Structure formats: C-alpha cells, structure tokens
Amino acid sequence: MKVIKVLNNSLVLSTDGDNNEAIVMGKGIGFNSKVGDVLDPATIEKVYVVQNSQKGRDYLRLMENTPEEHLEIVQMILAEANRQLNGRINEQIFFTLADHISFAIERYHKGI
C-alpha cells in the first residue's frame, strides 16, 4: 500500500494493489510518512476502503478534521463491541461513529 496523503499520526490515505483508495489506521503510521511511501504491513491495524462516491469523499474530510484521540476512542469502542458480539460489527460504522463521538465531545466542551 502506498501513501497518497497523511491524515494524521494514526491515519493515512493509501492505495492498495488494485489502486483502490483506503484509509489505513495504525499507531504512528502517519508519523514521518510521505506521499509515495510504501507502508510497512506490520504497522497496519485496520483498513477502511473508501468508496468512489460523495460519501467516500465526505468520510475522508471527516477523518482529516477529527482529532486523533477521538478516533482512538472510536477504535476502542468498536474493538469492545466486536469482542462482545463475536466480530459481527460492520467496519464501515467506524466513520459514522467517529462523526457522532467527535460531535458529542465538541458539544460537551461547549456545555451543551
């Protein structure tokens, strides 16, 4: 997988062998990564395929603007849900949950 764009320290936009775009997650995967770098498979924890649609582009913008610690919270929630539900969680819920959690935290900090 090659880096297209570094989103933050834990997320990069990448392409797979078939030139499909994907958001790749891993602890520190974006740190010191540059466009064109090949990602070390050992650093990849999750891969979320970006669909070639408006929704896919919206997910991408969401990931760029969501604080890293919020994404880590979402990852922990999904890991626990998968554990309790024997892996029956659709991974695409990551994007929706990230948006929801980030918005809820933002409202909390504003006293809403």
Helices and strands as residue ranges (DSSP letters): E 2-8, E 11-15, E 21-25, G 41-43, E 46-49, H 54-65, H 68-84, H 93-109
